[in-house]
């Protein structure tokens, strides 16, 4: 078997750039966070923890490249 034919799985998680709906502050968060994440400037809830993928409450601007 050639080494070039081995498939490497892509991760299902990523770091996301999220903007607060209330004040516009941008924050980088992990998509599968285990804690609730609040905005650092106004305290608004940005991401709510769940069993797997976090419930994003702010505006998702995009995923950061790895």
C-alpha positions in Angstrom: 0.0 0.0 0.0 1.3 3.4 -0.9 1.5 6.1 1.8 -0.1 8.6 -0.5 -3.4 6.6 -0.6 -4.0 6.7 3.2 -6.9 8.9 4.1 -6.5 11.3 7.0 -9.8 12.2 8.6 -10.6 15.9 8.9 -11.5 17.2 12.4 -15.2 18.0 13.1 -14.3 20.8 15.5 -12.9 24.2 14.7 -12.1 27.6 16.2 -14.8 30.1 15.2 -14.7 33.9 15.0 -18.0 35.2 16.7 -19.2 38.7 16.9 -21.4 39.9 19.8 -24.9 41.0 18.6 -25.1 43.6 21.4 -21.8 45.5 21.2 -20.0 44.1 18.1 -17.0 42.8 20.0 -15.2 39.9 18.1 -14.1 36.8 20.0 -12.5 33.5 18.9 -14.2 30.5 20.5 -13.9 26.7 20.2 -16.9 25.1 18.4 -17.3 22.3 21.0 -16.8 24.4 24.1 -17.6 22.8 27.5 -18.3 26.1 29.3 -20.6 29.0 28.6 -18.7 31.9 26.9 -19.7 35.5 27.6 -18.6 38.7 25.8 -15.7 40.3 27.5 -16.9 43.8 27.1 -20.7 43.6 27.7 -21.2 40.2 29.3 -23.8 39.0 26.6 -23.9 35.2 26.2 -21.9 34.2 23.0 -21.9 30.4 23.2 -23.9 28.0 25.3 -22.5 24.6 26.2 -24.3 21.5 25.1 -23.5 17.8 24.7 -21.4 18.3 21.6 -21.5 21.3 19.3 -22.0 24.5 21.2 -25.1 26.6 20.7 -23.7 29.8 19.2 -25.8 32.9 20.2 -23.7 35.6 18.5 -23.1 36.1 14.8 -20.6 33.6 13.4 -18.1 35.3 11.1 -16.3 32.2 10.0 -14.0 29.3 10.9 -10.3 30.0 11.3 -8.0 28.1 9.0 -5.8 25.4 10.6 
